[in-house]
Amino acid sequence: MSFFISNAMADAAAPAAAPMGGGFEWIFLVGFLVIFYLMIWRPQAKRAKEQKNLLGSLQKGDEVVTTGGIAGKITKVADDFVVLEVSDTVEMKFQKGAIAATLPKGTLKAI
């Protein structure tokens, strides 16, 4: 079967390949990691921390806006859900994660 495979002979006179830039590539890798941290990781962690603090500090009487754009006043807070009063006769139940932001007191009356 050796007649199908030819023997590869290395050229003894061929010079060895010159090594690449070595430390220069590490600079790009470290630079990329620093940019990734500053532009993506840190702001995302900050937003997640702020959202966690917001959801942990919800109380009855707070005026909030949901991610769907519904504004209301919290009438009941449970572990995972809140009940919002959206008008005098309408109350809706939302997951806490659906709360996007709190509003200053009196905002709903001004609308």
C-alpha positions, 0 to 999 in steps of 0.5 A: 500500500505504500505505493499510494503514499509518497514519502515527504522529504524535508528540505534541510536547507530551508530556514526555520520560520521566523517567530511572530511578534511575541509580546505585540499580540498580547498587547492587543489581547489585553487591550481588547479585554480592557475595552470589553470590561469598560464598555460592556461588563461594568455598565451592565453590572451597574444596571443590574445592581440598580434594578435589583436595588429598585425591586428590593425597595418597592413599597406600598404607595410608590408610583411606578412604570412597568416595562410595558409603559403602564403607570400605576400606584403600588397597593400590595407588594408580595415576594414576586408580584406587585398589585398596581392601581392604574385607575380608581377602579382597576388594579392589575397584578405584575411580576416585580421584574416588570417594574422599570422605574419609580416615579416621583410622588404626585406624578400620576395626579399630574398626568 
